[in-house]
């Protein structure tokens, strides 16, 4: 079992930055992903990182703006959000799975989510 707890969300103006954290407990050697759910829409892939942290992947909509990283000594995964846009608004979830995947069905464990709101 893995427990995931996200933090770091909030309200920010367009162009601003946030850093999301996802603290993991239990069995923690998993690939990790971040997904988001905009208001009234389905959940979408944002970024993912391999177990070792040596491989990352990001959605085209966030490349060059968001960076995923992990600190295995702290069992924590981060998502740095820069140059935020109003369309980045949504609930951000972290997830753990056996490998990097782009669909939410490929992840076994999910956090409760943290709200990110970007004002124009």
HUKANOR-V564106 format. One record per backbone hydrogen bond with DSSP energy under -1.0 kcal/mol. CO is the residue of the C=O (numbers start at 0). NH is the residue of the N-H. If there is no record, write none. Layout:
CO/NH ; CO/NH
//
This chain:
0/26 ; 2/24 ; 4/22 ; 6/20 ; 9/116 ; 11/118 ; 12/15 ; 15/83 ; 17/80 ; 19/78 ; 20/6 ; 21/76 ; 22/4 ; 24/2 ; 27/29 ; 30/96 ; 31/48 ; 32/94 ; 33/45 ; 33/46 ; 34/92 ; 35/43 ; 36/90 ; 37/40 ; 43/35 ; 45/58 ; 46/33 ; 47/56 ; 48/31 ; 54/49 ; 56/47 ; 58/61 ; 58/62 ; 61/64 ; 61/65 ; 64/81 ; 66/79 ; 68/77 ; 70/73 ; 70/75 ; 74/23 ; 75/70 ; 76/21 ; 77/68 ; 78/19 ; 79/66 ; 80/17 ; 83/14 ; 84/87 ; 85/88 ; 89/115 ; 90/36 ; 91/113 ; 92/34 ; 93/110 ; 94/32 ; 95/107 ; 95/108 ; 96/30 ; 102/105 ; 103/106 ; 108/95 ; 113/91 ; 115/89 ; 116/11 ; 118/13
//
